[in-house]
Amino acid sequence: MSDTAVNPDPIVGIDLGTTNSLVAFCDEAGPRILASASGERMLPSVVRFLAGQPVAVGFEAVRSAVNFPRETVFSAKRLMGRSFAESQGMADGLQFEVVAGPRGLAAIGSEGATILPQEVAAVILAELRQRAEAQLGCTVQRAVITVPAYFDDGQRQATRDAARLAGLDPVRIVNEPTAAALAYGIGRTGVAETIAVYDFGGGTFDISILQVIPEERAGDGILFRVIATAGDTHLGGDDLDRALAEHLLRSAGCGSTGDRAMDSLTPATRQALREFAQATKVALSERDRVDVDLDLGDGIRLKRSVTREEFESIAIPWVDRTIAACERAMGDASKVAIDRVILVGGSTRIPLVRARVGEFFGLDPYTALDPDCVVALGAATQAAVLQGTRRDVLLLDVIPLSLGIETVGGAVAKLLTRNASIPARAREMFSTSVDNQTNVKVHVLQGEREMVADCRSLARFELRGIPPMPAGIPQIEVEFLVDANGVLQVTAGERRSGCRAVVQVVPSFGLTPDEVDRMERESVTHARADMHHHRVVDLAVNAALDIKWISEALDRTRSDLAPAYVQSLAELITKLQEMIERARATPQDVDADAFHAAKEALDRASVSMHEQSIARSLRGMSTQHRERIP
């Protein structure tokens, strides 16, 4: 039944999930899930592509999955924004074929056609859009869409692309845990709180630590500020389903292939076993024991009882991985005291999960709302804020990994650090490293390490048209701007000439979970060595410019200087040049303090051991300690 009071151009909230998706709408009465004509609130994120037949989506696709396993696509969200190479470690348990698509992206192969994951998502979004239009009685063209907090730029852009393919304008991309906090209405009590949102869904896991500032202190409404986030985009209930299915196969004597017994089954049998394992997992959240009786063909029959304790022993490694992510997030949040823990996602119904989360945080988890619906309800709440229906909420998310640019010597100058609130803006001044340089290359990077080789490249562009000037004289301002959707825009401009260059960073694919984990882990493990390397590289660059400028000045004024003074400067220059060469060859072996002392000795000598006229000349050329762009 339609709602005649709805705004003629409504903004809906959509939870585009790995396993299930939902659409919700929020008006003056509050947020609500928009159900299908048959009353179904959740839409399975499953699509069937069968030649000569209309595309099937949701429950229709699920019902025929056993008969058409290779044509039925599920868990496509895991492949969103990923390269084909990255997808090789993510395709376990998938019956459909994963192939290389355009620009090296992961795609689905179906009867000779190549389908991108965002095209699959577009079918799901279009179905949700139609559901919303039927319920609201008007055209729906705008949506707030949620993504895992750990989705990077490439994955977020793939989500936007899917929305546009479905005829939707994605007016805001919101992190799923943050949306959950919005749905709970936290902050209206007038008490500031720190919230942990534990989101364990079908295909992804997120933990976010949020500070909630009530209206009286926030000024413009309740403020939700994400202060730390961690997670895994390849960890969810799907993994538990597969682990249980493998366990059942081994118990039936089919475990000779180790943990990949399912790979020996036909696609139809694998699909049937996967659905059966999922149903068993769900039942064990309510009961202590489930009787299993399944004929897999070829004389293989599973007939036994599965206990909750047995399932929990299988699930522990995956649950422990979520707790490890909680530890990382708490570390980033400086061990702040948690006032409330919110559980989100269907996997949080598992008693083991609730017990482990309560044990870790020392609090009983908060589960007042349906964990499957809470994210969609929060997305609808944010949509109401953008619509103007709600004015009591202000939402700030964070940058998951640091962003910076390459400087001379392969170092990274970070402009925005991880966990900075978005929208975010940062500016920093740089200069050139070569005389008469008219172009500079700007290399944008993401990561926690100090050197380019250890970070991820996001984009490269050139600033052209700089007037020829001596090295170090141009004033190049680089600005990073991350908008509310997490998209990074980088601007470079030379102040004197006014020339500018801009790039919007939207990578074609993103980071694997292992890469994110490695970046975080190595940033701590190698922190001291990385800082030493960065310092030595900067010293080498600035020392080389000192030598250049002082040598040029000496060539102009040598006849006016005392021979002893010239000799002392020459010796200092030689010593510093030797240290520069060692720094370029083996930076890890250079004593940075001694290097700095040698540079300072030359700087002091160049302005104090000569006549006043020469001192003034050389003082004007003293090194500007500004990092250089290649």
Buried (B, 14 or more C-beta within 10 A) or exposed (E): EEBEEBBEEBBBBBBBBBBBBBBBBBBEEEBBBBBBEEEEBBBBBBBBBBEEEEBBBBBBBBEBBBEBBBBBBBBBBBBBBBBBEBBEEBBBBBBBEBBBBEEBBBBBBBEEEBBBBBBBBBBBBBBBBBBBBBBBEBEBBBBBBBBBBBBBBBBBBBBBBBBEBBBBEBBBBBBBBBBBBBBBBBBEEEEBBBBBBBBBBBBBBBBBBBBBBBBEEBEEBBBBBBBBBBBBBBBBBBBBBBBBBBBBBBBBEBBEEEEEBBEEBEBBBBBBBBBBBBEBBBBBBEEEEBEBEBEBEEEBEBEBEBEBEBBBEBBEEBBEBBBEBBEBBBEBBEEBEBBBBBBBBBBBBBBBBBEBBBEBBEBEBBBEBBBBBBBBBBBBBBBBBBBEBBEBBBBBBBBBBBBBBBBBBBBBBBBBBBBBEBEBBBEBEBBBBEEEBBEBEBBBBBBBBBBBEBBBEBBEBEBEEBEEBBBBBBBBBBBBBBBBBBBBBBBBBBEEBEBBBEBBBBBBBBBBBEBBBBBBEBBEEBEEBBEBBBBBBBBBBBBBBBBBBBEEBBEEBEEEBEEEBBEBBEEBBEEBBEBBEBBBEEBEEBEBEEBBEBBEBBBEBBBEBBEEEBBEBBEEBEBBEBBBBB
